[in-house]
Amino acid sequence: MTGVQTCALPICNGEPIAVWVLDRSEGIEKSAIIRPGIINKGRSLRVCFRIYHPASPYGLGQSADRRLLGLGITTLRVDRI
C-alpha cells in the first residue's frame, strides 16, 4: 500500500479525542485534550488507541520483522489543566 499513512485514534472512556498521523520518525511527541465531560468524578480513565494502516519494518525496508506495528509509546503523561 504505497502512500497510505499510519494513523492512531486515541480514545478515552469510549470517546475519540484526536486523530494522529504517524510518520515513522523517532521521538515525535503527540498530545490531545480530554474534554471535561469525558471524565466523571470517581470514575477511572480508560485510554486506548485504535491504529489504522499499521506497517511492518520489513515492508518499510528496515528489517526482516514482518509484524504490523503502528504506535510505540515510551512515555504517557496525563496533566490536569
C-alpha positions in Angstrom: 0.0 0.0 0.0 2.1 2.9 -1.2 1.1 6.3 0.0 -1.1 5.1 2.9 -0.2 6.7 6.2 -0.4 5.0 9.6 -2.9 6.8 11.9 -3.7 6.5 15.6 -7.0 7.4 17.2 -6.7 7.9 21.0 -9.9 7.0 22.7 -10.8 8.0 26.3 -13.7 6.4 28.1 -15.1 5.4 24.7 -14.8 8.9 23.2 -12.3 9.7 20.3 -10.3 12.7 21.4 -7.9 13.2 18.4 -6.6 11.8 15.1 -2.8 11.4 14.8 -1.0 10.8 11.6 2.2 8.9 12.4 5.2 9.5 10.1 7.8 6.8 11.2 10.1 9.5 12.7 11.8 8.8 16.0 10.8 10.7 19.2 7.7 12.5 17.9 5.5 13.9 20.7 1.7 13.8 20.3 -0.9 15.4 22.6 -4.6 15.6 23.0 -7.0 17.4 25.3 -9.6 15.3 27.2 -12.8 17.3 27.4 -14.2 17.6 31.0 -17.4 15.7 30.1 -15.4 12.6 29.3 -14.1 12.3 32.8 -16.7 11.8 35.6 -15.7 12.2 39.3 -15.0 8.9 40.9 -14.5 7.0 37.6 -11.3 5.8 36.2 -9.9 7.0 32.9 -9.7 4.3 30.3 -7.3 5.1 27.4 -6.9 3.0 24.3 -5.5 3.6 20.8 -7.1 2.4 17.5 -4.4 2.0 14.8 -5.2 2.4 11.1 -2.9 1.2 8.4 -0.1 -0.3 10.5 3.1 -1.2 8.7 5.9 -3.8 9.1 9.6 -2.9 9.4 10.0 -5.4 6.6 7.6 -3.6 4.3 9.4 -0.3 5.1 12.8 -1.9 4.2 14.1 -1.5 7.8 14.5 -5.1 8.9 13.2 -8.7 8.5 10.5 -8.1 11.1 7.1 -8.7 9.4 4.9 -7.7 12.4 2.4 -5.0 11.7 3.2 -2.1 14.0 1.6 1.3 14.5 2.5 3.1 17.7 5.4 2.8 20.1 4.8 4.5 23.4 7.8 5.4 25.5 6.1 7.8 27.9 2.4 8.6 28.7 1.8 11.7 30.7 -1.6 13.0 31.9 -1.7 16.6 33.3 -4.6 18.4 34.8 -5.1 21.8 33.1 
